[in-house]
Amino acid sequence: MNIFYLKLRTLRLAYFSASLLAVALFTGTSELTAQNVGASPEFIKALTAEWTGERFPDGRPKIPDSILERLKDISIEEAWGVLRNKGYQNQYEGDWQIMLPDEAMTGRVVTAQYMPLRPDLEKQVKDQGVDKEGRSPKGGTNSWPIDILTNGDVYVADGYGKIVDGTLIGDNLGNAIYAKSKRGVIFNGSVRDQEGLSEIEGFNAWMKGQDPSYIQQMMLTSINAPIRIGRATVLPGDAVLAKKYGVIFIPAYLVEELVLTSEVTGLRDEFGHQRLREGKYLAGQIDSEWTEEIKKDFLDWLNNYPGKLPMTKEDLDDYLKERNY
């Protein structure tokens, strides 16, 4: 019996020691992995691991300006079709109020997540942001995403569709956004002082509404983390194509291929429409897999294209070598 109780006592001590060690490890781990307001470069790199090109210091893919400029000429339908074929079926959102509906906007996404106000969480966010991440202690936390914008960025925020008291910016913050990014915003939420915002030359906004009220009873919870914008899942560093027909969020590693594929599709359509008007081919011939005769005609047409091709001839030739018609 004495041996039994000795073993039992030994087991209890071992369990107690293991429990203390587990608590100590958990406490230490919690301190080491405290949740940041702004995502770390390592986290963003992990989210966008398929991107192999240059990156910004914050970890976001540095999509070339030339690609973003060409993206403006891609139709929403063409971009949507390419993404669907790649398995990305949740990258589009429509039903927007747009300040300048006839002007397309492209750029590199900076994300922000807002939630209904909860005081204890808001305190943690402010303590973390100010004390440990060096963010501004003055003004509202809705200025923090603006502080990190660079030229070519588009500020994309999930304000959970709140309109009254959900105005994420007014004209002061709008001026700050445009000064840093030379772009505008895409908000699943609202803005205030739309009249003042409309006076910022070049600034554009896709939003769910506008209201004269100021932001209250809501809080920023994260910057450059994954967010939801209506039907779309959005990652920091995505390319965005925003037009009056809707908004498409494009994974960075796919954007160059998407642009080239869409441009070739546009050229095919232009060629097909011209030949149909000329009566050279029947609609069924153009709207199905092309014969060798039509393929050759298309290549000859490209070689004598009346305008400037949107891509280089080398990129076009490489693309056509690997594609069927």
Secondary structure, DSSP 8 states (H G I E B T S, - for coil): -HHHHHHHHHHHHHHHHHHHHHHHHHHHHHHHT---SB--HHHHHHHTTT--S-B-TTS-B---HHHHHHHTTS-HHHHHHHHHHTT--S-EE---EESSTTS-EEEEEEEEEEEE--HHHHHHHHHIIIIIT---SSS-GGGHHHHT--TTEEEEEE-TT--TT-B---HHHHHHHHHHHSS-EEEESEES-HHHHTTSTT--EEESEE-SS---SEEEEEESS-EEETTEEE-TT-EEEEETTEEEEE-HHHHHHHHHHHHHHHHHHHHHHHHHHHTSS-HHHHTSS--HHHHHHHHHHHHT-SS--SS-HHHHHHHHHT---
